[in-house]
Amino acid sequence: MCMQKKPNRCWETEDSLHIKYHDEEWGVPLHDDNKLFEFLVLGGFQAGLSWWLILQRRDALREAFDNFNPCKISQYSSNDIERLLESKGIIKNKAKINSAINNARAFLEVKKEFKSFDGFIWRFVDGRTRINFFSKLSDLPAETEESRTMSKELRNRGFQFVGPTICYAFMQATGMVNDHLVNCFRYYELQKQ
């Protein structure tokens, strides 16, 4: 009986959630404003935690935060904050919950000014994916000049939990950079899209 060879991936895991995220989402260029907002919120919740934990809680976060609808979240009151602090399966950190609400308001302001958040955020990479050439995970930077610039601009516009490291992880997740390792099957697939 022949065994099928596993495709090379950036990280070794048997976890189906991680595999699905790696194979279908991570590094895929994203231009949908609501999905970009979702990754911004998830990045804020990840601060000090692992991405694995965020992936595990993503569905609960989606449900608790009205499917990451920035219009609805921007209207949240103190009652909503209390509801979120009681919600099952989410990260119950009041500062992160407050930042999600604050960031929804800032997000809508950016959208009003630039017509879309996509048009604003992709400016940091001149509107196209930066292709990197890393051969091992230890080569990946925690932040870059672009993520530092993005962080500064977002903070100036009132966003919270948007440090340079969070911004770089956001850039990786949303395909602003292709940080798949060169031996990963997704590295070249994404360049064809």
Backbone hydrogen bonds, N-H to C=O, Kabsch-Sander energy under -0.5 kcal/mol:
donor,donor_aa,acceptor,acceptor_aa,energy
13,T,11,W,-0.5
19,I,15,D,-2.5
20,K,16,S,-2.7
21,Y,17,L,-2.2
22,H,18,H,-2.9
23,D,19,I,-3.0
24,E,20,K,-2.3
25,E,21,Y,-2.1
26,W,21,Y,-2.7
27,G,172,Q,-0.8
28,V,25,E,-2.5
30,L,174,T,-2.3
33,D,31,H,-0.6
36,L,32,D,-2.6
37,F,33,D,-2.4
38,E,34,N,-2.1
39,F,35,K,-2.2
40,L,36,L,-1.8
41,V,37,F,-2.6
42,L,38,E,-3.0
43,G,39,F,-2.2
44,G,40,L,-1.7
45,F,41,V,-2.2
46,Q,42,L,-1.7
47,A,43,G,-0.9
47,A,44,G,-0.6
49,L,46,Q,-4.0
54,I,50,S,-1.5
55,L,51,W,-2.8
56,Q,52,W,-2.1
57,R,53,L,-1.7
58,R,54,I,-0.8
58,R,55,L,-0.6
61,L,57,R,-2.6
62,R,58,R,-2.8
63,E,59,D,-2.4
64,A,60,A,-2.6
65,F,61,L,-2.4
66,D,63,E,-1.1
67,N,62,R,-3.5
68,F,65,F,-1.6
69,N,65,F,-0.8
69,N,66,D,-1.1
73,I,69,N,-2.6
74,S,70,P,-2.3
75,Q,71,C,-0.5
75,Q,72,K,-1.3
76,Y,73,I,-1.9
81,I,77,S,-1.9
82,E,78,S,-2.2
83,R,79,N,-2.3
84,L,80,D,-2.8
85,L,81,I,-2.2
86,E,82,E,-0.9
86,E,83,R,-0.7
87,S,83,R,-0.7
87,S,84,L,-0.7
90,I,87,S,-0.6
92,K,90,I,-0.7
93,N,91,I,-1.5
94,K,92,K,-0.6
97,I,93,N,-2.4
98,N,94,K,-2.8
99,S,95,A,-2.0
100,A,96,K,-1.9
101,I,97,I,-1.7
102,N,98,N,-2.7
103,N,99,S,-3.2
104,A,100,A,-1.6
105,R,101,I,-1.6
106,A,102,N,-2.3
107,F,103,N,-2.8
108,L,104,A,-2.0
109,E,105,R,-1.7
110,V,106,A,-2.3
111,K,107,F,-2.5
112,K,108,L,-2.1
113,E,109,E,-2.1
114,F,110,V,-3.0
115,K,111,K,-1.5
120,F,116,S,-1.0
121,I,117,F,-3.2
122,W,118,D,-2.2
123,R,120,F,-1.0
124,F,121,I,-1.3
125,V,122,W,-1.4
126,D,123,R,-1.7
127,G,122,W,-3.1
128,R,125,V,-1.7
130,R,176,M,-2.5
131,I,129,T,-0.5
132,N,130,R,-0.6
132,N,178,N,-1.8
139,D,136,K,-2.2
140,L,137,L,-1.5
148,R,144,T,-2.3
149,T,145,E,-2.3
150,M,146,E,-2.7
151,S,147,S,-2.5
152,K,148,R,-2.3
153,E,149,T,-2.4
154,L,150,M,-2.9
155,R,151,S,-2.7
156,N,152,K,-2.4
157,R,153,E,-1.1
158,G,155,R,-2.1
159,F,154,L,-2.4
167,C,163,G,-2.7
168,Y,164,P,-2.0
169,A,165,T,-2.4
170,F,166,I,-2.3
171,M,167,C,-2.3
172,Q,168,Y,-2.3
173,A,169,A,-2.7
174,T,170,F,-2.3
175,G,172,Q,-1.1
176,M,171,M,-1.9
177,V,171,M,-1.5
178,N,130,R,-3.1
179,D,177,V,-0.9
182,V,134,F,-2.6
184,C,181,L,-2.3
185,F,8,N,-2.3
187,Y,184,C,-1.2
188,Y,184,C,-0.6
189,E,185,F,-1.0
190,L,186,R,-2.4
191,Q,187,Y,-0.7
192,K,188,Y,-1.0
192,K,189,E,-0.8
193,Q,189,E,-0.6
193,Q,190,L,-0.6
